[in-house]
Amino acid sequence: MVTLKDVAKKASVSVSTASYAINGSTLITEETKNKVLKAAEEIGYRPNGMAKNLKKNKTEIIGLFISGFTGPFFNEMIEGIQDVVIEKGYELVVCASVDKHRLLVEKHVDGAIILNYHMDDALLSAVAHQKMPLVVMDRDLQHPFIQNVLLPNDRGMALAVKHFAETGVKDLGFIAGSTESYDGEARLEAFERAVADHGLNFDRQHLIRADFTEESGYEAMKEYLQSHTEYPRGFVSANDEMALGAMEAIQEKGLHIPGDLALVGFDDIYISKFVSPSLTTVNIPRKTWGEMAARTLFRMLDENLEFEEEELSISLKVRHSG
């Protein structure tokens, strides 16, 4: 194996000078640095990343903890995070299992982004410190070394409900996800506030519980339509996947969308504009959200804890379902 000593010999410099050059030190001249780097390339020297990182007390790895890989929501968000991580010269490790929190506890990463409701608030509060900053995307935690980069659920639900108010739909229902989801429950609460603000009607007997998947949306709506003879003219769904499943159950029942029952989703996943009828939904720029989370984390790694939070721009995509 080629060693640093071999590089020094090839470049006719001391081992310490070769080390300075490899590690980008300003203590040596540019000419000497280039000579050493050229020698290293010629003999195929690769620095020991683990030893280098131990010396710097850094791994140069960012952890991303998500609740699972299923569904179309995560792809663009991860792409946004990855773009910023690469730009900063770091690597990204993505984990979708709750028991991988040892990567945090044992400091195998320099910082982490959390979008995994299985990970307890207490755990995150315990591991977060100056040398292990965290960004959370799925909860609101108050901690000096945790920053919240949350979706604008209030603004999104206000857009959805306002649309129904403007189209003359006064009675609404809601398709909710798991009660364990911060965003899901935040959207339900925001929906109820917006309904009250616009003077519309929502009775909790028209609250349907699913689990954020298309299949669960289908089964929940199918069961609801079997057990109800009267239902509101419009439904808002906490995400697009449940809305798409609900659409299938509604059409299977022989009802027309939006004539008999109108639907508005949340997320604007790719398939939403291609189903029939196309889904009216709140557009969330997921890649931008991921970029915001990553930029926030790197500011924290630079020990810059005082900065203005970015605001995510959202909009309502009006299509044919409502």
Secondary structure, 3 states (H helix, E strand, C coil): CCCHHHHHHHHCCCHHHHHHHHCCCCCCCHHHHHHHHHHHHHHCCCCCHHHHHHHHCCCCEEEEEECCCCCCCHHHHHHHHHHHHHHCCCEEEEECCHHHHHHHHCCCCCEEEEECCCCCHHHHHHHCECCECEEECCCCCCECCEEECCCCHHHHHHHHHHHHHHCCCCEEEEEECCCCCHHHHHHHHHHHHHHHHCCCEEEEEEEEECCCCHHHHHHHHHHHHHHCCCCCCEEEECCHHHHHHHHHHHHHCCCCCCCCCEEEEEECCHHHHCCCCCCEEEECCHHHHHHHHHHHHHHHHCCCCCCCCCCCCCEEECCCCC
